[in-house]
Amino acid sequence: LPVGRPDRGGRKDILVGYLKKIQHDLTSEDIDELVDESSEMTPADIKLLIQEEAPRKALFAGHDRIQSEDFIEALREVQVGLKNPITGIDPKEREKLAVHEAGHAVLQWVLTDYRIATTTIIRYGEALGHMMPVETRDRTIRTLNETWVDLVIGIGGRAGETKSAGREQTRRPAGSRATRLACSFALRCSPPRRS
């Protein structure tokens, strides 16, 4: 039986329900932050976070209660995969990766009202780095303009590389004409400023 993503109120009810069953040190502000940052999660994801992943993080950290940082770290793993830092990365490669992720973050900040929860060059899952936006309100319908903005932000990393060094520098599929066109658009586009 497919179950969709709950709205903010539903996520809070689910989180609070599961939190009543465990020992934790979350404040009401911490819970609100978890509610905000779990906007892409299903009820099953939330259950996994509260009952398995956060307790595992707390156990390995030696905590006797689940702490806020245990939840946040577990949330990242549920959303984007296991943390797997790249050791021995060349400083120039690290800079290229940072510019790439900054490209996403800058466009996210300029073009939307989302809050940026994380921008990192620590590898999680398959991604060498990532930028994690958090919606500031529930959205049930996406407009064509919002979809276009998502596309522009998605290629923002390439735009950042191009602006910084004059060419793309991270991995990409060969022959990605769409990426080149979207990158060109993002560099020429004069995005509206946030008010």
Disulfide bonds with the S-S distance in Angstrom:
none
